[in-house]
C-alpha cells in the first residue's frame, strides 16, 4: 500500500515537472511562430500561434492521461471498469425510480381527491350553517315494497310518482305545479326491472345522490333494491352476555344492557335490516333488579329475544330476559 502511494506521489511530481517544461516550450514556440509570421490554413499568424499553444496544452493533457493509464492500475480500473459499472447502476436506479414515480402520481391523485372531498365538506358545512340543505347525500327519501309480477313497470311508475310528490313537499313546498323533479338513470331502472322480474319479494330504497338545497328544481337519486327477507323471527335469541359476581350492581347491569342493545343493532344491520333503532318492550330493568334481589351468589345470563317476526324494513322489537346459569 505504501509502495502504491510512493509511486503515485512520484507520478504526480513527474507530471508537474513535465507540464512545467512543456508549457514554456509551447509558449516559446507560439511566440516564435507569431514573430516569424508563420501561417496555417491561411490563418493570420496571431491565430496560428494561438492554435499551436492550444495544441501544446492538449499534448500536455494527453501525456498526463497516458502516463496515468500506463503507471496507475487504480486509475485504469476507475476509468475502464467503474465508469461502465456506474452507468449500469445509474440505469438500474432509473428503472427502479419508474414505479416510485407512478406511486407518487397515484398518491398525488388521491391527495387531490381528498382535497376536493374536503372542499365539498366545507361547502356542505357552510350550507348547513345557512340552513339551506333540506336533503343530505345518501339520505333515504322513499321506501316501497315490490312483489314480482308482470306489472313491474307500472309498479315502478306509481312508486316514482309517490316519491316525487313526497320530495316536492320537502324541496319546493310552495310550487304546486312542479312535477317530476326526481332524476334517476335509466340503467338503474332497467337493472331493477331485471332483478325484480326473477321473482321474490323486494324492497326499493330511493336515496339522494347529492345534497339538495331548498328551492332546487331537480333531485338526483339512486335506487337500491334489497331482498325483503326475514331478519329475525319471534323467539330468536339475537345476542347474549354473562353476568359475573362483579357485575351484580345496577351500574354494571345498565352498561351490560346498553352494550347488548348496541351489539343487537349491529347484528341485525349486518343481516340486512334497514332500521336504525331497536324497540324494547316492558320494564325489563325492574324485572332484572327484582330477579337479582331474590337470587344471589350465582351466575346469570342476559338474552336479547325478538318478540315478533321482522323483515328488512320492519321494526325490531325485543325484550331482555335474565336466566340462572348452573354452577
C-alpha positions as CSV (number, residue, x, y, z in Angstrom):
1,X,0.0,0.0,0.0
2,X,2.9,2.4,0.9
3,X,4.6,1.5,-2.4
4,X,1.5,2.4,-4.4
5,X,1.3,5.7,-2.5
6,X,5.0,6.4,-3.3
7,X,4.5,5.6,-7.0
8,X,1.5,7.9,-7.0
9,X,3.5,10.8,-5.5
10,X,6.4,10.3,-7.9
11,X,3.9,10.2,-10.8
12,X,2.3,13.4,-9.7
13,X,5.7,15.2,-9.2
14,X,6.7,14.0,-12.7
15,X,3.6,15.3,-14.3
16,X,4.0,18.7,-12.6
17,X,7.6,18.9,-13.9
18,X,6.6,17.7,-17.3
19,X,3.8,20.2,-17.6
20,X,6.2,22.9,-16.3
21,X,8.7,22.1,-19.0
22,X,6.3,21.7,-21.9
23,X,4.2,24.8,-21.1
24,X,7.1,27.3,-21.6
25,X,8.1,25.3,-24.7
26,X,4.6,25.8,-26.2
27,X,4.6,29.5,-25.2
28,X,8.1,30.0,-26.8
29,X,7.0,28.0,-29.9
30,X,3.8,30.1,-30.2
31,X,5.8,33.4,-29.8
32,X,8.4,32.4,-32.5
33,X,5.7,31.3,-34.9
34,X,4.0,34.7,-34.3
35,X,7.2,36.6,-34.9
36,X,8.0,34.5,-38.0
37,X,4.5,35.3,-39.2
38,X,4.0,31.6,-40.0
39,X,0.5,30.8,-41.2
40,X,-1.5,27.5,-41.2
41,X,-4.5,27.0,-43.4
42,X,-4.2,30.7,-44.5
43,X,-4.9,31.9,-41.0
44,X,-3.4,35.0,-39.5
45,X,0.0,34.5,-37.8
46,X,-1.5,35.5,-34.4
47,X,-4.3,32.9,-34.7
48,X,-1.8,30.4,-35.9
49,X,0.3,31.0,-32.7
50,X,-2.9,30.6,-30.6
51,X,-3.7,27.2,-32.3
52,X,-0.1,26.0,-31.7
53,X,-0.4,26.9,-28.0
54,X,-3.7,25.1,-27.7
55,X,-2.2,22.0,-29.4
56,X,0.7,22.1,-26.9
57,X,-1.8,22.2,-24.0
58,X,-3.7,19.3,-25.4
59,X,-0.4,17.5,-25.8
60,X,0.3,18.0,-22.1
61,X,-3.1,16.6,-21.2
62,X,-2.7,13.6,-23.4
63,X,0.7,12.8,-22.0
64,X,-0.7,13.2,-18.5
65,X,-3.6,10.8,-19.1
66,X,-1.3,8.4,-21.0
67,X,1.1,8.2,-18.1
68,X,-1.7,7.8,-15.6
69,X,-3.1,4.9,-17.6
70,X,0.4,3.4,-18.1
71,X,1.6,3.5,-14.5
72,X,-1.6,3.6,-12.4
73,X,-3.6,0.4,-12.2
74,X,-6.1,2.1,-9.9
75,X,-6.7,4.8,-12.5
76,X,-7.2,2.2,-15.2
77,X,-9.7,0.4,-13.0
78,X,-11.6,3.6,-12.3
79,X,-11.6,4.6,-16.0
80,X,-12.4,1.3,-17.7
81,X,-14.3,-0.6,-15.0
82,X,-16.0,1.7,-12.6
83,X,-17.5,4.1,-15.2
84,X,-19.4,1.3,-17.0
85,X,-20.4,-0.1,-13.7
86,X,-21.6,3.3,-12.5
87,X,-23.5,3.8,-15.8
88,X,-25.2,0.4,-15.3
89,X,-26.1,1.3,-11.7
90,X,-27.5,4.6,-12.9
91,X,-29.7,2.8,-15.5
92,X,-31.0,0.4,-12.9
93,X,-31.7,3.2,-10.5
94,X,-33.7,5.0,-13.2
95,X,-35.7,1.8,-13.8
96,X,-36.3,1.4,-10.1
97,X,-37.4,5.0,-10.0
98,X,-40.2,4.5,-12.5
99,X,-42.6,2.6,-10.2
100,X,-41.9,5.2,-7.4
101,X,-42.8,8.0,-9.8
102,X,-46.1,6.1,-10.6
103,X,-46.8,5.7,-6.9
104,X,-46.1,9.4,-6.4
105,X,-48.6,10.3,-9.2
106,X,-51.2,7.9,-7.7
107,X,-50.6,9.4,-4.2
108,X,-50.9,12.9,-5.6
109,X,-54.2,11.9,-7.3
110,X,-55.5,10.6,-4.0
111,X,-54.4,13.8,-2.2
112,X,-56.2,15.9,-4.9
113,X,-59.3,13.7,-4.5
114,X,-59.2,14.1,-0.7
115,X,-58.8,17.9,-1.1
116,X,-61.8,18.0,-3.3
117,X,-63.8,16.0,-0.8
118,X,-62.6,18.3,2.0
119,X,-63.6,21.4,0.0
120,X,-67.0,19.8,-0.7
121,X,-67.4,19.0,3.0
122,X,-66.5,22.6,3.8
123,X,-69.2,23.8,1.4
124,X,-71.7,21.4,2.9
125,X,-70.9,22.7,6.4
126,X,-71.4,26.3,5.1
127,X,-74.8,25.3,3.6
128,X,-75.8,23.6,6.8
129,X,-75.0,26.7,8.7
130,X,-77.1,28.7,6.4
131,X,-79.9,26.2,6.8
132,X,-80.4,25.7,3.0
133,X,-79.8,22.0,2.8
134,X,-83.0,20.1,3.2
135,X,-81.8,16.6,1.9
136,X,-78.4,15.1,2.6
137,X,-76.5,13.0,0.2
138,X,-77.2,9.3,0.8
139,X,-80.4,10.1,2.7
140,X,-83.2,7.6,2.1
141,X,-86.1,9.5,0.6
142,X,-88.7,6.8,0.0
143,X,-89.2,3.1,0.7
144,X,-91.5,0.8,-1.2
145,X,-92.2,-2.9,-1.4
146,X,-92.2,-4.6,-4.8
147,X,-93.8,-8.0,-5.4
148,X,-92.7,-10.0,-8.5
149,X,-95.5,-9.6,-11.1
150,X,-96.0,-8.8,-14.8
151,X,-96.7,-5.2,-13.8
152,X,-93.3,-4.2,-12.5
153,X,-93.0,-1.2,-14.8
154,X,-96.4,0.0,-13.7
155,X,-95.5,-0.5,-10.0
156,X,-92.2,1.5,-10.5
157,X,-94.2,4.3,-12.2
158,X,-96.5,4.5,-9.2
159,X,-93.6,4.4,-6.8
160,X,-91.8,7.1,-8.7
161,X,-94.9,9.4,-8.7
162,X,-95.4,8.9,-4.9
163,X,-91.7,9.5,-4.2
164,X,-91.7,12.6,-6.4
165,X,-94.7,14.0,-4.6
166,X,-93.1,13.4,-1.2
167,X,-89.8,15.0,-2.2
168,X,-91.5,18.1,-3.7
169,X,-93.1,18.8,-0.4
170,X,-89.6,19.0,1.2
171,X,-87.7,20.8,-1.6
172,X,-90.3,23.1,-3.2
173,X,-93.4,23.1,-0.9
174,X,-94.7,26.4,-2.4
175,X,-94.6,25.3,-6.0
176,X,-97.8,23.3,-6.5
177,X,-97.4,23.0,-10.3
178,X,-93.9,21.4,-10.3
179,X,-93.7,17.7,-11.3
180,X,-91.0,15.1,-11.9
181,X,-88.2,16.7,-10.0
182,X,-86.7,13.3,-9.3
183,X,-84.0,12.2,-11.8
184,X,-82.6,8.7,-11.9
185,X,-80.6,6.9,-14.6
186,X,-82.5,4.7,-17.0
187,X,-79.8,2.0,-16.5
188,X,-80.7,1.8,-12.8
189,X,-84.4,1.3,-13.6
190,X,-83.6,-1.4,-16.2
191,X,-81.4,-3.2,-13.6
192,X,-84.2,-3.1,-11.0
193,X,-86.8,-4.4,-13.5
194,X,-84.4,-7.3,-14.5
195,X,-83.8,-8.3,-10.9
196,X,-87.4,-8.0,-9.7
197,X,-88.7,-9.9,-12.7
198,X,-86.9,-13.1,-11.5
199,X,-89.4,-13.4,-8.6
200,X,-89.4,-12.9,-4.9
201,X,-90.2,-10.1,-2.6
202,X,-88.2,-6.9,-2.8
203,X,-87.7,-3.5,-1.1
204,X,-86.9,-0.5,-3.2
205,X,-84.9,2.3,-1.4
206,X,-84.7,5.6,-3.2
207,X,-81.7,7.6,-1.9
208,X,-80.5,11.1,-2.7
209,X,-77.3,11.1,-4.8
210,X,-76.3,14.7,-3.8
211,X,-77.1,17.3,-1.2
212,X,-80.2,19.2,-2.1
213,X,-80.9,22.8,-1.3
214,X,-84.3,24.2,-0.6
215,X,-85.8,25.5,-3.9
216,X,-83.7,23.2,-6.2
217,X,-85.5,22.2,-9.4
218,X,-84.1,18.7,-9.6
219,X,-83.1,16.0,-7.1
220,X,-80.7,13.3,-8.4
221,X,-81.5,9.9,-6.8
222,X,-80.1,6.4,-6.9
223,X,-82.4,3.4,-6.3
224,X,-81.3,0.4,-4.4
225,X,-83.1,-2.9,-4.5
226,X,-82.9,-5.2,-1.4
227,X,-84.4,-8.6,-0.8
228,X,-87.3,-8.4,1.6
229,X,-86.3,-11.3,3.9
230,X,-86.8,-12.3,7.5
231,X,-84.1,-10.7,9.7
232,X,-85.4,-12.3,13.0
233,X,-88.3,-14.4,14.0
234,X,-90.3,-14.4,17.2
235,X,-88.4,-16.1,20.0
236,X,-85.0,-15.8,18.3
237,X,-82.1,-15.0,20.7
238,X,-80.2,-12.3,18.9
239,X,-77.4,-11.6,21.4
240,X,-76.5,-12.7,25.0
241,X,-74.0,-11.9,27.7
242,X,-72.9,-13.4,31.0
243,X,-73.1,-11.6,34.3
244,X,-70.4,-12.5,36.9
245,X,-70.1,-11.6,40.6
246,X,-68.6,-8.3,39.9
247,X,-71.5,-7.3,37.6
248,X,-74.3,-7.7,40.1
249,X,-74.9,-4.0,40.6
250,X,-77.2,-1.5,38.9
251,X,-74.4,0.4,37.2
252,X,-72.8,-2.7,35.7
253,X,-76.1,-4.1,34.6
254,X,-77.1,-0.8,32.8
255,X,-73.8,-0.8,31.0
256,X,-74.3,-4.5,30.0
257,X,-77.8,-3.8,28.7
258,X,-76.6,-0.8,26.6
259,X,-73.7,-2.9,25.2
260,X,-76.1,-5.8,24.4
261,X,-78.6,-3.4,22.6
262,X,-75.7,-1.9,20.6
263,X,-74.5,-5.4,19.6
264,X,-78.0,-6.3,18.7
265,X,-78.4,-3.3,16.4
266,X,-75.1,-4.1,14.7
267,X,-76.0,-7.7,14.2
268,X,-79.4,-7.1,12.6
269,X,-77.9,-4.5,10.3
270,X,-75.3,-7.0,9.2
271,X,-78.1,-9.3,8.3
272,X,-79.7,-6.6,6.0
273,X,-82.1,-4.8,8.3
274,X,-82.7,-1.1,7.4
275,X,-84.0,0.0,10.8
276,X,-81.6,2.2,12.9
277,X,-83.1,1.7,16.3
278,X,-84.1,-1.3,18.5
279,X,-87.5,-1.1,20.2
280,X,-87.7,-2.6,23.7
281,X,-90.8,-3.9,25.4
282,X,-91.6,-3.8,29.1
283,X,-89.7,-2.5,32.1
284,X,-87.0,-5.2,31.9
285,X,-84.6,-3.2,34.1
286,X,-87.0,-3.5,37.1
287,X,-87.6,-7.2,36.3
288,X,-83.9,-7.8,36.3
289,X,-83.3,-5.9,39.5
290,X,-86.1,-7.8,41.3
291,X,-84.8,-11.1,40.0
292,X,-81.3,-10.4,41.3
293,X,-82.7,-9.5,44.8
294,X,-84.2,-13.0,45.1
295,X,-81.2,-14.8,43.6
296,X,-77.7,-14.1,44.9
297,X,-74.2,-15.6,44.6
298,X,-74.9,-17.3,41.3
299,X,-74.1,-16.5,37.6
300,X,-76.6,-15.1,35.3
301,X,-77.1,-14.7,31.6
302,X,-78.8,-11.8,29.8
303,X,-80.5,-12.6,26.5
304,X,-82.0,-10.2,23.9
305,X,-85.0,-12.0,22.5
306,X,-87.1,-11.0,19.5
307,X,-90.8,-10.6,20.2
308,X,-92.0,-10.7,16.6
309,X,-91.1,-11.7,13.1
310,X,-89.3,-8.8,11.4
311,X,-88.4,-8.4,7.8
312,X,-85.9,-6.0,6.1
313,X,-87.7,-2.7,6.8
314,X,-89.9,-3.8,9.7
315,X,-89.1,-2.6,13.3
316,X,-87.2,-4.9,15.6
317,X,-89.0,-5.4,18.9
318,X,-87.1,-7.2,21.7
319,X,-87.2,-7.9,25.4
320,X,-84.2,-8.7,27.7
321,X,-84.5,-11.9,29.8
322,X,-82.3,-12.9,32.7
323,X,-81.6,-16.6,33.4
324,X,-79.7,-18.5,36.0
325,X,-76.6,-20.4,35.0
326,X,-76.0,-23.7,36.8
327,X,-72.7,-23.5,38.7
